[in-house]
Amino acid sequence: MTMTTTELTPPPHKPALIGKTMDELKALVKEMGHPAFRGEQLHQWLYVHCKRDFAEMNNLSKSFRTELAERYQVGVLELVSRQVSKDGTRKYLFKLPDGEVIESVLMHYEDRNSYAICLSSQVGCAMNCSFCATGKLGLTRHMTSAEIVDQYVFVQHDSGAEIRNVVFMGQGEPLHNYDETVKAIRILNNSAEVGMRRMTVSTSGLVDAIDRLGTEIFPITLALSLHAPDNETRDKIMPLNRKYPLEKLIPALHRYLDHTGRRLTMEYIMIDGLNDTPQHAHRLGRLLHGLKANVNLIPYNPISKDLPNLPDYKRSRREVIDLFQRIVQEQYFKKVTVRVERGSDIDAACGQLANRYNQAKETVEQPAVNLPFALV
C-alpha cells in the first residue's frame, strides 16, 4: 500500500465551474464578453479532458485564461489523501468546501481492462444498515451535484485512467439525495460523456424514489441492497425495511422494470449464520420469481471496532457462499456472481467506510489512514 497526503490549505473563495452545463458555461462566457463558442471549448477542457488548471487550456487565449483564473476555480474538491491498495485500487479522501470529507474509489478490472469509479452522494448516511460503517456516522448533509461530479473529474485527471463505468455506491444513499444525484447523472452523461448504460445507482430500497426514478426512463442499472429474503431478517440488517417492507419493495421493482426494461442487480451481503443458509437461498429464489434480476453475493467485510453499536458479524465461509450460489442459480435460474474483493487492505471494500478523519480534525497534518469506503 502507498499513500500520499497534501497540505490542507483553504481553497480560494471563488465559484467553481464543475457542475455547470454546456448552456450555463456559454452564458457565463458571454457575460464575460466572449463569444459563446468559448463556452463550448471550456466545457471540453473541464469534462472531457478533465483539466484542473486554466493555464493548460491552450486553445483559449492567454488573456481569457487569466480572466477565468481571477474569477473562478475549476472544481470544488480538495485532495486530502490518496491511498493505493496492493491490488491497484485507489482510495481518495476529499475535503468539501465546508470542511466535511468524503471518499471515492477507483477500481481496475483486469478481465475487462477497464476502470470504474465509486462515487459518494452524501456526507454520512441516514439508513443505518447494520453491516455498514457509514450508517454508524449518521447523515451530516446531502452533497451537491457539483461535488458528486467533481469526484469523477478529479480522479480521471489524477489517475490518467479512462474511467468508463460509474457506480453510485459510496458514502450515502443516492436516492435519499434524489435531485442532486439525478442532476449528476445528467451532467456525467451529457458533459463527461459517460454512457447511461455504464452507470449504476445503488439503493437500500426507498420505494417512492424508486418509482420516481423509473419515470426518468434512464437506461442505467439499478442495484438494490437487498441482503435478506424475508422481513424478519431484513429488519435486523436494514432498519429501512420497517418503513418499506418486502411487500412494498418488490412491487416497486416490478414497476421500475415496467418503465425501463433494464435488468436489476440484487446485492446480497453474506453474513455467517444470519442470512446465508440454504433456507435463505430458497426464500431468495422464490422472492425473485418473475423479476428480471441478477444476484451479486458480497462476502461480509469487518468494519472498524472503534465504532459504536457494532454487531458481532462474521463472513460466511466460502463453501457456504458456493452452496448458496448454486441453489439460487441452478434451482431458480438466476445469474449469481460473487463479488471480487477490492481494496480491503486500505479499508476500501464493501461496508467499511468510517470517515474517521472527521473524528480527528485536530490531527489533519498526520497521514490519513484506514479511511474506509463503502462499496455497498
Secondary structure, 3 states (H helix, E strand, C coil): CEEEECCCCCCCCCCECCCCCHHHHHHHHHHCCCCCHHHHHHHHHHHCCCCCCHHHCCCCCHHHHHHHHHHCECCCCEEEEEEECCCCCEEEEEECCCCCEEEEEEEEECCCCEEEEECCCEEECCCCCCCCCHHHCCEEEECCHHHHHHHHHHHHHHHCCCEEEEEECCCCCHHHHHHHHHHHHHHHHHCCCCCHHHEEEEECCCHHHHHHHHHHCCCCEEEEECCCCCHHHHHHHCHHHHCCCHHHHHHHHHHHHHHHCCCEEEEEEEECCCCCCHHHHHHHHHHCCCCCEEEEEEECCCCCCCCCCCCCCCECCHHHHHHHHHHHHHHHCCCEEECCCCCHHHCCCCCCCCCHHHHHHHHCCCCCCCCCCCCC
